């Protein structure tokens, strides 16, 4: 039996939470350039939950030279949502591909209430008014090779 090598290790799926602006910045870096459609969004007012099923680029794997760039299906959940607004999104166009550029948290006053802002390419945005920031990002499939074969580039 030979010693294990680093390259033989299996990577674990992401399962992260965010409860303040700094945590949200970490999630934002991981979901940058994720793509989804209008049908991948779910707003549950009674549960005060908004969720997105994303095709997330695996930025955390970017330095690996073992394989081509990868994506993974992930769920981004925002809890404690008091209200939801969007702009630049045609919810009736199921084929429209939306690209997530960033996620941020903007507190409102002294308490934890504020807004989670999802900024999309092409001037689109989703704003969730939250009682307190509580976000989760969880990978739900195995990684797969990015169909483009390239990393996202904003050059």
Rosetta blueprint (number, residue, H / E / L):
1 X L
2 X L
3 X L
4 X L
5 X L
6 X H
7 X H
8 X H
9 X L
10 X L
11 X L
12 X L
13 X L
14 X L
15 X E
16 X E
17 X E
18 X E
19 X L
20 X L
21 X H
22 X H
23 X H
24 X H
25 X H
26 X H
27 X H
28 X H
29 X H
30 X H
31 X H
32 X L
33 X L
34 X E
35 X E
36 X E
37 X E
38 X H
39 X H
40 X H
41 X E
42 X E
43 X E
44 X E
45 X H
46 X H
47 X H
48 X L
49 X E
50 X E
51 X E
52 X E
53 X E
54 X E
55 X E
56 X E
57 X E
58 X L
59 X H
60 X H
61 X H
62 X L
63 X L
64 X L
65 X L
66 X L
67 X L
68 X L
69 X L
70 X E
71 X E
72 X E
73 X E
74 X E
75 X E
76 X E
77 X E
78 X E
79 X L
80 X L
81 X E
82 X E
83 X E
84 X E
85 X E
86 X E
87 X E
88 X L
89 X L
90 X L
91 X L
92 X L
93 X L
94 X L
95 X L
96 X L
97 X E
98 X E
99 X E
100 X E
101 X E
102 X E
103 X E
104 X E
105 X E
106 X E
107 X E
108 X L
109 X L
110 X L
111 X L
112 X L
113 X L
114 X E
115 X E
116 X E
117 X E
118 X E
119 X E
120 X E
121 X L
122 X L
123 X L
124 X L
125 X E
126 X E
127 X E
128 X E
129 X E
130 X E
131 X L
132 X L
133 X L
134 X L
135 X E
136 X E
137 X E
138 X E
139 X E
140 X L
141 X L
142 X L
143 X L
144 X E
145 X E
146 X L
147 X L
148 X L
149 X L
150 X L
151 X L
152 X L
153 X L
154 X L
155 X L
